[in-house]
Amino acid sequence: MVAWLRKFEMSDVKAIDKIFLARNDIGVPSLRNVIINSTIVDSETSEIIGYGVVKCYAEAVLILDPNIRKRVKCSAVATGVNFAIEMCKRKGIEQLFIFSNTDPYTKVL
C-alpha cells in the first residue's frame, strides 16, 4: 500500500468522521486557523485512510525580572497571560501555548 495526499474536499467529511469516531483519543480539529489540510488516500483502493491539517498557533512569551517580589511577579504573569488571551481572541486564534520554566507558575497556568 502506498498512501498519498490530495486536497481536502467536503465530500471527504463522511469518511473522515468515521475515522475520528473510531479514535476516542482525539477530537475532530476545527477548521479555524488552517494553513492547509489534506486527505490521505490509499493509492491501491482509493479509500480515505486519514486526514492531516497544519494549523497556526500562538505562543506567549513573558520575560520577567527574576528579582521582583513574588506578589508583583504573580500580578505580572496574570496581566501578561490575560493580554495574550485577549489578543488571540481579537485575531481569531483559537489556541494559545504558554510555556513556563518555573514549576509553581506552570501548575497555575
N, C-alpha and C positions, 0 to 999 in steps of 0.2 A: 504494500500500500504506500502510495505517495500522497501526501497532503499538500494542498495548495491554497493560497489566499485569493479571494476575489472581493470586489466591492460589496459591502453590505447592502441588501435590498429589503424593503419592507416585507416582501413575500417570504423572507427567511425567518420571520419572527416566530411562527408556529414551531418550527424545528428547533430553533434556539431556545425557546421557552421550555420545550421538552427536555433539553439538556440541562437547563438550570433547575428544573423541577426534580431531576434525578440527583442533583447535588444539593444536599441540605447544609453544606458547609459554607456556601457563598450565596449572596443575593444577586439579583439582576442589577447590573450597573445602570445608572441613569445616563441619558444621552446629553447631559449638560457638560460643557467644557471639553467636548470631544475634539481632539486633533484629527484622529482618523479611527475608523472602525472597519473591521473586515470579517467576512465569513470564512471559516476554514472548511474545506471540502475534500472528501476522499476522491482522488482522481480516478480510481477504478470504478466506483459505484455512483459518483456524483452526489453522494449522501453528505448532508451537512453534519460535520462532526465537532464543530466548535465555533467559537466567536472570540474575537480579540478586539480590544479597544486601547487606544493611547489617549490619556486624559491630561489636562493641565491642572496642576495643583499649586497651591500657595504654601510657602514656608515662612513662618515668622522667625525673625532673628532679633533678639534683645540682648544687648551687652550692657551690663551694669557695673558700676564702680564696686569692687569687692569690699571696700572699706566702709560703705554706708551702713547705717543702723538697720537691723532686721525689719523693724516696722516700716521704714522708708522703702526698703527693698521689696517687701510684700506689696506695698502700695504701687510701686513702680511696675512690678510684674503684672498686677491686676490691670493697671492702666494700659500697659503695652498689649496684653492679651485682648482686652476689650476693644482696643483700637484696631488690632489686626482682624478680629472677627467682624467688626463694623465695615472695614474696608472690603473684606471678602464679600459681605452681603451686598454692598453697593456695586461691586463689579460682577456679581452673579456667580462667584466661585463657591462651589458647594462644600469643598473640604479644605481644611487648613491644618498643616502639620506644624507642631511646635516640639522642638527637642530641648531637653534641659540636661545640663551636666551637674545639677545639684539635686540630690535624691529627694529632700523634703518638697521641693518645688515640683519635681516630676510627679510625685504622688498626688499633689493638688491639681496639677494640670490634667 
